[in-house]
Amino acid sequence: MTTKLFGEPVQRREDPRLLTGQGRYLDDLGQTALAAAFVRSPHAHARIKDIDVSGALAVEGLVAIYTWEDLPGRAGQPLPLLIPHPALTHGRTAYPLAKDIVRHVGEPVVMVVARDRYLAEDACALITVEYEFLKPVVGVEEALRSGTLVHEDVPGNVGAHLVQEVPSADGRGAAEAIEAAPHTLSFRLDIERSASMPLEGRGVYARWDADDRSLRVYTSTQSSTSVRMAVAATLGIPLPKVEVIAPDVGGGFGVKIMHPWPEEILVPWAAITLGREVKWAEDRREHFIASAHERAQVQHVNVGFDDQGRILGLDVTILHDHGAYTPYGIIVPIITSTQLLGPYRVGAYRVEFSSIYTNTVIVTPYRGAGRPQGVFCMERTMDRIARHLGLDRADVRAANFIQPDQFPYDQGLIFQDGRPLIYDSGDYPETLRMLKELIGWDSFPERRAEAARQGRRLGIGLGCYVEGTGVGPYEGGHVQVTSDGRVHVSTGLTSQGQGHETVFAQIAATELGVPLERVSVVTGDTRRFGYAVGTFASRAAVMSGNAIALACRKVKEKALRIAADALEADPRDLSITDGVIHVTGDSRAAIPLATVAVLSNPLRYAFDEESRRATQFAGATPPDRPPVAEGDEPGLEGRDYYSPIRATFASGMHAAIVETDPDTAEVKILRYAVVHDCGKMINPLIVEGQIHGGVAQGVGGALYERMVYDEHGQLLNASFMDFLMPYATEVPHIETAHLETPSPLNPLGIKGAGEAGVIPVSAVIASAIEDAEGFPIDRMPLSPSELFDLRADHGA
């Protein structure tokens, strides 16, 4: 059996368990726990005048009712602003339970705990909250012109304002470069709201041990270690007394990187207060109106360019809707404004964004995290330039590419991690060549003409992107080899479907030369690993993968040193194959890794035949040396951390061929092609899966998914009856090819891949529809009815 598994398309190890119903999700836990439910505001903006709970007191099985006034100390304070930023001058966060004012439909006002969820919901229905209605603010443009404030102390509803500018090589600013350019264009683009919609919503289950004064919290999260710290700090519990565990998580996509949610504070607090286990599992309507959304932006573009389509100056102004609060800071618009540049050299660039409060659900990262908006802006700009000049859209992009010999390439901006936006590696011309070949770009005119003769409308589009991945500050890995020869790997970040159990095992198996089936992996359990950041920004493989590799190398170095003593050999002459350490080229002089694990731990007591070899009378250690050498420690295990100097930058290009029905305006995707570069691939099969899932999500964002608010701040489509998603019949077959330009920034040469599939899809489909219809497409998502109306507006 080979143990060089890095780069092999190994089948996902977690799938048999998950696909046969053996998963262990949040709602599978705590079957006998008390259940929590919440009274949530039905109004987008209102003052709480009175809360009358008397009607609920007679409900059989009621245990407790809590309002903001019941919350002690820090538990009653506003939730933390997780990521401060100098530009976020008016950051505001919610109370765990609304104090005086509610600012969006769905904000929690009262928590009820009862014997089961049904009784808790019954009690909620009998609680009366008296509100004084306030005028809601919906939409960023309305927020800017309205005299109504979402927060009375935030002028103009502007929470943050940031400008970044990079001059041209000759020192001109963007405005000057645009004015001097041979050609200029100005236009507006719109992206509407959408949301993550994981299979399993949020949920929390808490157990308090009054004797030990310790707390265990299970939560469906993307950041268990950070939830642990937040809970400990808010509830005043020493950190070592708090354990947080992420069980199987039924999808995250960004919504579960937000923390702590009010429920992640309230449920543990109730468990402590009542001395009982307490659980809450979000229902689907709650997820629509009380979790988080993303995407909504208005973009104003001014661009100047030459006769070849080279951008000489670009000025973009972005209005970003961040909803009622900013607990996750302004990461999304920062990413939009910096990743907008994609794989291109721009002569001069100025970007300005304002992040605006509205009386709607908060906005936090959703798969892609600001990049789909940025790519939509730049790729629509490229298509506008090509159309204006009558040039091939691919040629215009090629004219602006950063070239392979220009890496590392400094875009002159500050990225989301506070570090310079410096691309580490890539080959964009080759990626474009591969994509054109894969989709049949050059032969498409003949295909279009043949379709037209049949009365059919076909269009082709493409989109390019660069994705910052593997952002810091760090992740860690712990690796232990036990005396049965098994390798136990743990890391603090969580998994919610990405295949971490497989890829991390592949890394460990390759580094240690052991069979894959001998490796087990644990993620998201603070009992096993206490320091971590979280799973987001396509960072898991880069961060934890490299940390695990470094920890394995520590283990391997120690194992070879111990084995060298036993074999009377030089450690440099030893190798590990299939879990056996041997002299390179001579398998006769060998010792199992399991035996080395025994020898690494000098024992007083023999527990089994294997452990007898490590006891004090077994002669395992020379008599002139201590059993555990100075500076060493017992056991065959290692811990290490990976902390990058800056992010890695994956890249890719997508293309699509669509057909638009001449009568119904229905859009059908006939072909979809992806060329992706995530550096060295650990598991090509899992990379393919990530791309396929991302494209499916991107198709939803381009043609189906949107959150529709009315002027009163009511979400009009808060159910799967009205919030549309693509079925398998709407997701096309996805053709893929891969380019590997290793990152020089980390030991494994890898870049992230988790969000790549979703990032350019709206831009690609807009490009293809525009090509089919012959008029500009400047907003997404686009429904058949909207396309039908656009045809009428353009006389098509």
C-alpha positions in Angstrom: 0.0 0.0 0.0 1.3 3.4 -0.9 1.6 6.1 1.8 2.3 9.0 -0.5 -1.3 10.1 -0.6 -0.9 13.9 -1.0 -2.4 14.7 -4.4 -4.4 11.5 -4.8 -8.2 11.5 -5.4 -9.0 9.6 -2.3 -12.7 9.0 -1.6 -14.1 11.0 1.3 -13.8 9.0 4.5 -16.7 10.8 6.2 -19.3 10.1 3.5 -20.3 6.5 4.5 -21.1 7.7 8.0 -23.0 10.9 6.8 -24.8 9.2 3.9 -26.1 6.3 6.0 -27.7 8.5 8.7 -24.9 8.0 11.2 -24.0 11.7 11.5 -24.3 13.4 14.8 -25.7 16.9 14.3 -26.7 19.4 16.9 -30.4 18.5 16.9 -29.4 14.8 17.4 -28.1 15.8 20.9 -29.8 16.7 24.1 -33.0 14.7 23.6 -34.0 15.0 27.2 -32.8 18.7 27.7 -35.2 21.5 28.4 -36.1 23.4 25.2 -35.7 27.1 24.5 -37.8 29.2 22.2 -37.9 32.9 21.5 -40.4 35.7 21.1 -39.1 37.7 18.1 -40.0 41.1 17.0 -42.7 41.2 14.2 -41.6 44.8 13.4 -38.6 46.1 11.7 -38.2 49.2 13.9 -40.1 49.8 17.1 -39.7 50.8 20.7 -40.6 48.2 23.4 -43.2 49.7 25.7 -44.2 46.7 27.8 -43.8 42.9 28.0 -46.7 41.0 29.6 -45.9 37.4 30.3 -48.9 36.6 32.5 -50.8 34.8 29.8 -48.0 32.2 29.5 -47.5 31.4 33.2 -50.2 28.8 33.2 -48.7 26.7 30.4 -48.0 23.2 31.7 -44.3 22.4 31.5 -43.1 26.1 31.5 -39.8 26.4 33.4 -38.7 30.0 32.9 -39.3 33.2 31.0 -36.5 35.8 30.5 -36.3 39.3 29.2 -33.4 41.7 29.0 -33.9 42.8 32.6 -33.2 39.3 33.8 -29.7 39.2 32.2 -26.9 39.9 34.7 -23.6 41.7 34.1 -22.0 41.2 30.8 -24.7 38.9 29.7 -27.0 41.9 29.5 -24.5 44.1 27.5 -24.3 44.4 23.7 -22.7 41.5 22.0 -19.0 42.1 21.0 -17.9 43.8 17.8 -15.7 41.0 16.6 -13.5 42.8 14.0 -12.9 46.4 14.8 -11.6 48.6 12.0 -10.5 52.3 12.0 -13.0 53.0 9.2 -15.9 51.5 11.2 -16.5 54.7 13.1 -20.0 53.8 14.3 -20.0 50.1 14.9 -23.1 48.9 16.7 -24.1 45.5 18.0 -27.4 44.0 19.4 -28.2 43.0 23.0 -28.7 39.3 23.5 -32.4 40.1 24.1 -33.7 43.5 22.9 -33.4 46.2 25.5 -35.5 49.2 24.4 -35.7 49.2 20.6 -35.9 46.4 18.0 -34.2 47.1 14.7 -35.2 44.3 12.4 -38.0 41.7 12.1 -36.8 38.6 14.0 -34.8 40.3 16.7 -35.1 38.2 20.0 -37.1 39.9 22.7 -38.1 37.1 25.2 -36.6 33.7 25.8 -38.8 30.9 27.1 -37.6 27.6 28.5 -40.0 24.7 28.8 -40.1 20.9 29.1 -40.1 20.6 25.3 -40.1 22.9 22.3 -43.8 22.6 21.6 -44.7 23.9 25.1 -42.1 26.6 24.8 -43.6 27.8 21.5 -47.1 27.7 23.1 -45.8 30.0 25.9 -44.2 32.3 23.4 -47.6 32.7 21.6 -49.2 33.8 24.9 -46.7 36.6 25.7 -47.8 40.1 24.7 -45.3 42.7 23.7 -46.5 46.3 23.3 -44.6 48.3 20.7 -44.4 51.9 19.6 -43.9 51.7 15.9 -41.0 53.7 14.4 -40.4 54.3 10.7 -38.2 51.6 9.2 -35.3 52.3 6.8 -35.0 49.7 4.0 -32.4 49.9 1.2 -29.1 51.8 1.2 -30.3 54.7 -0.9 -33.3 55.2 1.3 -31.1 55.0 4.3 -28.9 57.8 3.0 -31.7 60.2 2.0 -34.1 59.4 4.8 -34.2 61.5 7.9 -34.9 58.4 10.0 -32.0 56.8 11.8 -31.6 53.1 12.5 -29.4 54.1 15.5 -30.1 57.5 16.9 -26.4 58.2 17.4 -25.2 57.3 13.9 -25.4 60.3 11.6 -26.8 59.5 8.1 -27.0 55.8 9.0 -23.3 55.5 7.8 -21.5 53.0 10.0 -18.3 53.0 8.1 -16.6 54.8 5.2 -13.3 53.8 3.6 -11.3 55.1 0.6 -8.3 53.3 -0.8 -6.4 54.7 -3.8 -3.5 53.5 -5.9 -2.0 56.0 -8.4 -0.7 55.0 -11.8 3.0 54.4 -12.6 3.3 58.1 -13.6 1.7 59.3 -10.3 -1.8 60.2 -11.6 -4.8 59.5 -9.5 -7.8 57.6 -10.9 -9.9 60.7 -11.7 -7.0 62.3 -13.7 -6.2 59.0 -15.5 -9.9 58.5 -16.4 -10.2 62.1 -17.7 -7.1 61.7 -19.9 -8.1 58.3 -21.3 -9.1 57.9 -24.9 -12.3 56.2 -23.9 -14.5 56.5 -20.8 -17.6 54.7 -19.5 -19.8 55.3 -16.4 -22.6 53.0 -15.2 -24.3 51.5 -12.2 -24.5 47.9 -11.1 -26.7 46.2 -8.5 -26.5 43.0 -6.5 -29.4 41.9 -4.3 -29.6 40.2 -1.0 -29.3 36.4 -0.6 -28.4 34.1 2.2 -26.5 30.9 3.1 -29.4 28.6 3.8 -27.5 25.5 5.2 -29.3 22.2 5.5 -29.1 22.5 9.3 -29.8 25.9 10.9 -28.1 27.3 14.0 -28.4 25.5 17.3 -27.0 25.4 20.8 -27.0 22.7 23.6 -25.5 23.4 27.0 -24.7 21.3 30.0 -23.6 22.8 33.4 -21.8 20.7 36.0 -22.6 22.6 39.3 -20.2 20.4 41.3 -17.2 21.0 39.0 -18.5 24.4 38.0 -17.7 23.6 34.4 -19.7 24.2 31.2 -20.0 22.1 28.1 -21.6 23.7 25.0 -22.4 22.0 21.7 -23.0 24.5 18.9 -23.4 24.4 15.2 -20.6 26.8 14.5 -17.6 27.5 12.2 -15.5 28.7 15.1 -15.8 26.6 18.3 -12.7 28.0 20.0 -13.9 31.6 19.6 -17.4 30.7 20.9 -15.6 29.2 23.9 -13.7 32.4 24.6 -16.8 34.6 24.1 -19.0 32.4 26.4 -16.3 32.3 29.1 -15.8 36.1 28.9 -19.5 37.0 28.9 -20.6 34.6 31.6 -17.5 35.1 33.8 -16.4 31.5 33.8 -12.6 30.6 33.8 -11.7 29.6 30.3 -10.4 26.1 31.3 -13.8 25.4 32.7 -15.5 25.9 29.4 -15.6 23.3 26.6 -17.2 24.0 23.2 -17.7 21.3 20.6 -19.0 21.5 17.1 -20.7 18.2 16.2 -21.4 17.4 12.6 -22.4 20.7 11.1 -25.0 20.5 8.3 -23.5 23.3 6.3 -22.1 26.7 7.2 -21.3 28.8 4.1 -20.4 31.7 6.4 -23.5 32.3 8.4 -22.1 30.1 11.3 -18.8 32.1 11.4 -20.8 34.8 13.1 -20.3 34.4 16.9 -21.5 34.6 19.5 -25.0 34.6 18.4 -27.4 35.7 21.1 -28.5 32.1 21.6 -24.9 31.0 22.1 -24.9 33.2 25.2 -28.5 32.8 26.4 -28.7 29.0 26.2 -25.6 28.4 28.3 -26.6 31.1 30.7 -30.0 29.5 31.1 -28.4 26.1 31.7 -26.3 27.6 34.5 -29.2 29.5 36.0 -31.5 26.5 36.0 -29.0 23.8 36.7 -30.5 21.9 33.8 -29.5 21.0 30.3 -31.0 23.4 27.8 -31.2 23.2 24.0 -32.3 25.4 21.1 -32.4 24.4 17.5 -33.3 27.1 15.0 -36.4 26.5 12.8 -36.3 27.6 9.1 -38.3 30.7 9.5 -36.0 31.8 12.3 -33.1 31.3 10.0 -34.6 33.5 7.4 -35.4 36.4 9.7 -32.9 36.1 12.6 -29.6 34.8 11.3 -27.6 36.7 8.6 -27.8 37.7 4.9 -25.2 39.0 2.4 -24.5 40.3 -1.1 -26.6 43.5 -1.3 -24.6 46.4 -2.9 -25.0 49.3 -5.3 -21.9 50.0 -7.3 -21.1 53.1 -9.4 -18.3 52.6 -11.9 -16.2 55.1 -13.8 -13.5 53.7 -16.1 -11.0 55.0 -18.6 -9.2 52.8 -21.2 -7.2 52.8 -24.4 -7.9 51.4 -27.8 -6.8 47.9 -26.8 -9.1 47.9 -23.8 -6.3 48.4 -21.2 -7.7 50.1 -18.1 -5.9 53.3 -17.5 -8.0 54.5 -14.5 -10.9 52.9 -12.5 -13.0 54.6 -9.9 -15.7 52.6 -8.0 -18.1 53.8 -5.4 -19.9 51.1 -3.4 -22.9 51.4 -1.1 -23.0 48.3 1.1 -26.0 47.3 3.1 -24.9 45.8 6.4 -28.3 45.6 8.0 -29.2 46.6 11.5 -25.9 45.8 13.3 -22.2 45.3 12.5 -21.1 42.5 14.8 -18.7 41.1 12.2 -17.3 44.4 11.2 -16.8 45.5 7.6 -15.0 42.5 6.2 -17.4 42.0 3.3 -17.1 45.5 1.7 -13.3 45.5 2.3 -13.0 42.2 0.4 -15.3 43.5 -2.4 -13.2 46.7 -2.8 -9.8 44.9 -2.9 -10.6 41.7 -4.6 -12.5 43.6 -7.3 -9.2 44.0 -9.2 -9.0 40.3 -9.9 -6.1 39.2 -12.2 -5.7 42.6 -13.7 -3.2 45.5 -13.8 -5.1 48.7 -13.5 -3.3 52.0 -14.3 -4.8 53.9 -11.4 -7.5 52.7 -8.9 -9.7 54.5 -6.5 -12.4 52.7 -4.5 -14.7 54.2 -1.9 -17.3 52.4 0.1 -19.9 53.4 2.7 -21.4 50.7 4.9 -25.0 51.6 5.7 -27.4 50.7 8.5 -30.9 49.5 7.5 -33.7 47.9 9.4 -33.0 44.5 8.0 -31.2 41.3 9.1 -27.5 41.7 9.7 -25.0 41.1 6.9 -22.1 38.8 7.5 -19.9 36.7 5.1 -21.7 34.2 2.9 -19.7 31.9 0.7 -17.6 34.2 -1.5 -17.7 36.9 1.2 -17.8 40.1 -0.9 -15.9 38.6 -3.8 -18.9 37.8 -6.0 -19.9 41.5 -5.9 -16.3 42.6 -6.7 -16.0 40.1 -9.6 -19.4 41.2 -10.9 -18.2 44.8 -11.0 -14.9 44.1 -12.7 -16.1 41.5 -15.2 -19.1 43.6 -16.2 -16.6 46.5 -16.7 -14.5 44.3 -18.9 -17.5 43.3 -21.0 -18.6 47.0 -21.3 -15.1 47.9 -22.5 -15.1 45.1 -25.1 -18.6 46.1 -26.3 -17.6 49.7 -26.6 -14.5 48.9 -28.6 -16.0 46.1 -30.6 -13.3 43.7 -29.3 -13.4 40.1 -28.2 -14.1 39.9 -24.5 -11.4 37.4 -23.9 -8.8 39.6 -25.7 -9.7 42.6 -23.5 -9.1 40.6 -20.4 -5.8 39.3 -21.8 -4.7 42.8 -22.5 -5.0 43.6 -18.8 -3.6 40.4 -17.2 -0.8 40.4 -14.7 1.9 38.3 -16.3 3.5 35.2 -14.8 6.9 36.9 -14.5 5.4 39.7 -12.4 4.8 37.6 -9.3 4.8 38.4 -6.5 2.5 41.3 -7.6 1.6 44.1 -5.2 -1.8 45.7 -5.9 -1.0 48.5 -3.5 -4.0 47.9 -1.3 -4.6 46.6 2.2 -6.5 43.3 2.3 -9.1 42.0 4.9 -6.3 40.7 7.2 -4.7 44.1 7.4 -1.8 42.9 5.3 -0.7 44.2 1.8 -2.6 42.8 -1.1 0.3 40.9 -2.7 -0.5 38.0 -5.1 1.9 35.2 -4.5 1.7 33.2 -7.7 -0.4 32.5 -10.8 -0.5 32.1 -14.6 -3.5 34.0 -15.8 -2.8 33.8 -19.6 -2.5 30.1 -19.4 -5.7 29.8 -17.4 -7.5 31.8 -20.1 -6.0 29.6 -22.9 -7.2 26.5 -21.1 -10.7 27.9 -20.5 -11.2 29.0 -24.1 -10.2 25.5 -25.2 -12.5 23.8 -22.7 -15.6 25.8 -23.5 -14.9 26.1 -27.3 -14.7 29.9 -27.2 -13.3 30.3 -30.7 -15.8 28.0 -32.4 -18.8 29.4 -30.6 -19.9 31.8 -33.4 -20.6 28.8 -35.7 -22.6 27.2 -32.9 -24.6 30.4 -32.3 -25.3 30.8 -36.0 -26.6 27.2 -36.3 -28.9 27.8 -33.2 -30.2 31.0 -34.7 -31.2 29.2 -37.9 -33.3 27.0 -35.6 -34.9 30.0 -33.9 -32.8 29.7 -30.7 -30.8 32.4 -28.8 -27.4 31.4 -27.5 -24.9 33.4 -25.7 -21.4 32.8 -24.2 -19.8 34.5 -21.2 -16.7 34.3 -19.1 -15.5 35.7 -15.8 -12.1 35.8 -14.1 -11.3 36.0 -10.4 -8.5 36.0 -7.8 -9.4 34.8 -4.4 -7.5 35.7 -1.2 -7.3 32.4 0.8 -5.6 31.1 3.9 -5.8 34.4 5.9 -4.2 34.4 9.3 -3.5 34.9 12.0 -2.9 31.2 12.7 -4.1 27.6 13.1 -2.5 24.7 14.9 -2.3 20.9 14.7 -1.6 18.2 17.1 -0.4 14.7 16.1 0.0 11.7 18.4 1.1 8.2 17.5 -0.1 5.6 20.1 1.3 2.3 20.9 -1.1 0.5 18.6 0.4 2.4 15.6 -2.5 4.6 15.1 -2.1 8.3 14.3 -4.5 10.8 16.0 -4.7 14.2 14.4 -6.6 17.1 15.9 -7.0 20.8 14.9 -9.1 23.5 16.3 -11.0 24.7 13.3 -14.3 23.1 12.4 -15.7 21.1 9.5 -19.0 21.5 7.9 -18.8 19.3 4.8 -15.4 20.2 3.2 -13.8 16.8 3.7 -11.3 17.8 6.4 -11.3 14.3 7.8 -10.0 13.0 4.5 -7.5 15.7 3.5 -5.9 16.2 6.9 -5.5 12.4 7.1 -3.9 12.4 3.7 -1.4 15.0 4.8 -0.6 13.1 8.0 -0.3 9.8 6.2 2.0 11.2 3.6 4.2 13.0 6.1 4.5 10.0 8.5 4.5 7.3 5.9 1.6 5.4 7.4 -1.5 3.8 5.8 -4.5 6.2 5.6 -6.8 3.9 7.5 -4.4 4.2 10.6 -5.1 8.0 10.8 -8.1 9.6 12.6 -8.9 13.3 12.6 -10.8 15.4 15.1 -11.9 19.0 14.4 -13.8 21.7 16.3 -13.5 20.2 19.8 -11.8 22.5 22.3 -11.1 19.4 24.5 -8.6 18.3 21.9 -7.3 21.6 20.7 -7.9 24.9 22.5 -6.5 27.5 20.2 -7.8 28.2 16.8 -9.5 30.8 14.6 -12.1 29.2 12.5 -13.3 27.8 9.2 -13.9 30.6 6.7 -12.1 32.4 3.8 -11.0 29.1 2.1 -8.4 28.8 4.8 -8.7 25.3 6.4 -6.3 23.4 4.1 -3.8 26.2 4.0 -3.8 26.9 7.7 -4.5 23.7 9.5 -3.1 21.6 6.7 0.3 23.2 7.0 0.1 23.2 10.8 -0.6 19.4 10.8 2.3 18.9 8.3 4.6 20.8 10.6 3.4 18.8 13.6 3.9 15.6 11.7 7.5 16.6 10.9 8.2 17.1 14.6 6.8 13.6 15.3 8.8 12.1 12.4 12.0 13.7 13.6 11.5 12.2 17.1 10.5 8.8 15.8 13.5 8.6 13.6 15.8 9.6 16.4 14.4 6.9 18.7 14.4 4.3 16.0 18.0 5.2 15.2 19.0 4.3 18.7 17.2 1.0 18.6 18.6 0.1 15.1 22.1 1.6 15.8 21.7 3.7 12.7 21.9 7.3 11.6 18.5 9.0 11.6 19.4 10.4 8.2 19.5 6.9 6.8 16.0 6.0 7.9 12.7 6.1 6.1 9.1 5.2 7.1 7.0 3.0 4.8 3.6 1.6 5.7 4.1 2.5 9.3 7.5 0.8 9.6 10.8 2.6 10.1 13.6 1.1 8.2 17.1 1.8 6.8 16.5 3.3 3.4 16.8 0.6 0.8 17.0 -2.2 3.4 13.7 -3.2 4.9 15.4 -6.0 7.0 16.7 -3.4 9.5 13.3 -2.2 10.6 11.1 -1.3 13.6 7.4 -0.6 13.6 6.3 3.0 14.3 4.0 1.5 17.0 7.0 0.1 18.8 8.8 3.5 18.6 5.7 5.0 20.2 6.1 2.5 23.1 9.8 3.3 23.4 9.0 7.0 23.5 7.2 6.7 26.8 9.2 5.1 29.6 6.8 3.4 31.9 6.8 2.1 35.5 3.8 -0.2 34.9 3.1 -2.8 32.2 -0.5 -2.6 30.9 -0.1 -5.1 28.1 2.6 -7.1 26.3 3.6 -4.1 24.1 4.0 -1.7 27.1 6.3 -4.2 28.9 9.1 -3.1 26.4 9.0 0.4 27.9 9.1 -0.4 31.6 12.1 0.6 33.8 13.6 -2.9 33.9 13.2 -3.6 30.2 16.5 -1.9 29.4 14.9 0.5 26.9 17.2 3.3 28.1 21.0 3.2 28.6 21.7 3.4 32.4 23.9 6.6 32.0 20.9 8.6 30.5 17.7 9.7 32.2 14.6 7.9 30.9 13.3 11.2 29.5 16.1 13.4 28.1 16.4 17.0 29.2 14.2 19.2 26.9 12.2 16.1 25.7 8.9 14.8 26.8 7.3 11.3 26.9 5.2 10.1 24.1 5.4 10.3 20.3 3.4 13.4 19.6 3.9 16.9 18.3 2.1 20.2 18.2 2.8 23.1 15.8 1.2 26.2 14.4 1.2 27.8 11.1 1.0 31.6 10.9 1.4 33.1 7.5 3.0 36.4 6.6 0.0 37.1 4.4 -2.8 35.4 2.4 -2.3 33.1 -0.5 -4.2 34.0 -3.7 -6.0 31.3 -5.7 -7.5 32.1 -9.0 -9.6 30.8 -11.8 -11.8 31.5 -14.8 -15.3 30.3 -15.6 -17.3 30.3 -18.9 -20.9 29.4 -19.7 -23.1 28.9 -22.7 -26.7 29.8 -22.1 -29.9 29.7 -24.1 -32.6 32.3 -23.5 -36.1 31.4 -24.6 -37.5 33.9 -27.2 -41.0 33.7 -25.7 -40.7 33.0 -22.0 -37.3 34.5 -21.4 -36.3 31.4 -19.4 -32.5 31.0 -19.1 -31.0 27.6 -19.5 -27.3 26.9 -19.0 -26.2 24.5 -21.7 -22.5 24.2 -20.8 -20.4 25.4 -17.8 -16.6 25.2 -17.7 -14.1 26.0 -14.9 -10.3 26.3 -14.8 -9.1 26.6 -11.3 -5.7 27.1 -9.7 -5.4 26.4 -5.9 -1.7 25.6 -5.9 -0.8 22.0 -5.2 -4.0 20.0 -4.7 -4.2 17.7 -1.7 -7.1 15.8 -3.1 -8.3 16.6 -6.7 -11.6 14.8 -6.0 -12.5 17.1 -3.1 -11.4 20.2 -5.0 -13.8 19.1 -7.8 -16.6 18.7 -5.2 -16.0 22.1 -3.8 -16.1 23.7 -7.3 -19.3 21.8 -8.2 -21.0 22.9 -5.0 -19.9 26.4 -5.4 -21.1 26.7 -9.0 -24.5 25.3 -7.9 -24.7 28.0 -5.2 -23.6 30.6 -7.7 -26.3 29.6 -10.2 -28.8 30.1 -7.3 -27.4 33.6 -6.7 -27.4 34.5 -10.4 -30.9 33.3 -11.4 -33.0 32.4 -8.3 -32.1 33.4 -4.8 -32.9 36.8 -3.3 -34.3 38.2 -0.1 -37.2 40.6 -0.8 -38.0 43.3 1.7 -41.0 45.6 1.5 -40.9 49.2 2.6 -42.0 48.2 6.1 -38.9 46.0 6.6 -40.9 42.8 6.2 -39.2 39.9 4.5 -41.8 38.8 1.9 -40.3 35.4 1.0 -39.2 33.9 4.4 -39.8 30.3 3.4 -38.7 27.8 0.8 -42.1 28.2 -0.8 -41.0 31.6 -2.0 -37.2 31.7 -1.7 -36.2 29.9 -4.8 -33.2 27.6 -5.2 -32.0 25.6 -8.2 -32.8 22.0 -8.3 -30.4 19.4 -9.7 -32.2 19.9 -13.0 -31.1 23.6 -13.1 -27.5 22.9 -12.3 -25.5 22.2 -15.4 -22.8 19.5 -15.9 -19.6 21.2 -14.9 -16.5 20.7 -17.0 -13.3 21.3 -15.0 -9.5 21.6 -15.6 -6.8 22.5 -13.1 -3.6 24.5 -13.2 -1.2 24.2 -10.3 1.0 27.2 -9.5 2.3 26.4 -6.0 2.3 29.1 -3.4 5.8 30.0 -2.2 4.3 31.2 1.1 3.7 27.8 2.9 5.4 24.5 3.2 2.8 22.5 1.2 2.5 25.1 -1.6 -1.3 25.1 -1.4 -4.0 27.7 -1.7 -7.7 27.5 -0.7 -10.5 26.2 -2.9 -13.7 26.3 -0.8 -15.3 29.4 -2.3 -13.9 29.4 -5.8 -16.9 27.8 -7.5 -19.4 30.5 -6.4 -17.4 33.7 -6.9 -17.7 34.5 -10.6 -21.0 32.8 -11.5 -23.2 35.8 -11.5 -20.7 37.7 -13.7 -20.4 34.8 -16.1 -24.1 34.2 -16.5 -24.8 37.9 -16.9 -22.1 38.0 -19.6 -23.7 35.1 -21.4 -27.2 36.5 -21.2 -26.0 39.8 -22.4 -24.3 38.1 -25.3 -27.5 36.3 -26.2 -29.8 39.3 -25.9 -27.7 42.1 -27.1 -28.4 44.6 -24.3 -26.6 45.3 -21.0 -27.3 43.2 -17.9 -26.4 45.3 -14.9 -28.1 43.6 -12.0 -28.3 40.1 -10.5 -30.1 37.9 -9.8 -32.1 38.0 -13.0 -35.5 36.2 -13.3 -37.3 35.3 -16.5 -39.9 38.0 -15.8 -37.2 40.6 -15.3 -35.5 39.6 -18.5 -38.8 39.8 -20.3 -39.3 43.4 -19.0 -35.7 44.3 -20.1 -36.5 43.1 -23.6 -39.4 45.5 -23.7 -37.3 48.3 -22.3 -34.7 47.8 -25.0 -37.1 47.1 -27.8 -35.8 43.5 -28.2 
